[in-house]
Amino acid sequence: MSDRNPKTELQKTEATAIDRIEELGRDAAAEIGKGFSLFRLAVKNIFTYAWMNVKLCLTFACLAFLICLFTVYNAAINQRKDEFVRGAASSNYILSQSRNTIETVKKSWDKIAAEDTLIYHSFANAISSCYGVGGKYYADSSFFVLEVDGEQYAASKSVTFCTAAHETDAFFTPQDYAELRATYGLDTFFLAGDYPAEPDEVAIGLPMLEAYRLQPEDVMGKTVTVFLKDPRPGKTPLLKQYSAKVCGVIGEELYKLSGHKDSNSRPYFLLRRDSDFLKSSVLYRYRVYLSQWPTLEDYDAWKQALLTDQTFLYAGASSVNSVNTLNSLQILASNLYIIIGSALIVGLVLTIFLMIDKYIKVFARSGGILLSVGMRRSQLFGLLFLQLLLLCVVAVPLSFAFTLLGYSVINMIVKWLTNIVLSIALRRLIKMLFIGVLVVIGIAFAFFAYAIVRIRNRTVKEYLNVTVD
């Protein structure tokens, strides 16, 4: 049976604590005698009870870490979703040659942003009669020759010959401009010139010019004639198909937008609706832009309902999965923040409350000695304030490090599971961390106020008689 007496051990521990407090008091008396510094005294006090202060500092850091991590994570998801939606804005539309298809979609989806009609010249008859093959309203550039100032140019690479106009002569939509600004920081699609203002004018896409080894300055303000190439090698081109004055050159950015990557819906020759070239062999395609992104279930339902329409196209098909994944992540993050985050934060606050209660008792014992050697009460309260401030200052870089590490781990897991990389602007990250730190400092000084209320009216004797558990 052990000979150790718990009461004797407690008395020894208390005696050791009293010795340390008396030593601190003697140091304080010496400091007071030579014009003491509260800062130096606060540092000494923290080191005197190093382990207790380390635990409190780590708890503050963990509290800041939780607040910052959930805030930064939510902000990163929101930013990634906003960036992705802006970067895919031009593709959230449905296109079809059938008005019935558009009406079917509108009946099941009332979130419509805009509706319009695109007008195309069909090359089907010309290609079919000349080459004996089935043609479409678009054709490969290898079938055509361009003539500028009497000089003819053959295509050096394949580009889709697509000639189009808009029912209101406003081919570029607000969604197109939104993605252009978000992705490229530009406000216009024209590298040179502007939209056709007259029936005999045309704007040509830069990739089309490059396919014919031409530059914008080679064609701007000049008349360009399009010939259908003779199928017999070495023969002159057949009857000209189209001739117009070049009023603008469309930059390559248009053809990189998510909504115009499909060669069937992006024009390399942009005309006015009253152009002579669009008075025959015309094909209409109907387009409806959605104000919200559909779910995968909605998209699958449309495909099943419109199996008979071979021209049905939802340009955002490749983006809708990512949008839905980001929506799910956003909901998950919000739930984690509300349920798990709140529970953890409340638990840490209660832990700090219990630790502060003991901290007050230890500080009160040493405070009694400090008051007995000449320290004023206002200085004592200032010392407590400074100690808590120093703990928060140390906790800040720790919370930053924990937050960045936690965010990196979560980002890695999200990328592994969904192939989506979360990102957040440095300025926004610093702002979120700053908010988290402010919250923790606010909580710390709420406990400081609690401590002041607990000890402000005590006498020196009551300070000295405090029992530390």
Secondary structure, DSSP 8 states (H G I E B T S, - for coil): -----HHHHHHHHHHHHHHHHHHHHHHHHHHHHT---HHHHHHHHHHHTHHHHHHHHHHHHHHHHHHHHHHHHHHHHHHHHHHHHHHTGGG-EEEES-HHHHHHHHHH---EEEEEEEEEE--HHHHHHHHSS---SSEEGGGEEEEETTEEEE-SS--EE-EEEETTS--S-HHHHHHHHHHH--S-SEEEE-S--STTEEEEEHHHHHHTT--HHHHTTSEEEEEE--SSTT----SEEEEEEEEEEE-GGGGGSTTS-STTS--SEE--TT-GGGSSSEEEEEEEEESS---HHHHHHHHHHTTT-TT-EETTHHHHHHHHHHHHHHHHHHHIIIIIIHHHHHHHHHHHHHHHHHHHHHHHHHHHHHHHTT--HHHHHHHHHHHHHHHHHHHHHHHHHHHHHHHHHHHHHHHHHH-------HHHHHHHHHHHHHHHHHHHHHHHHHHHHHHTT--HHHHHT----
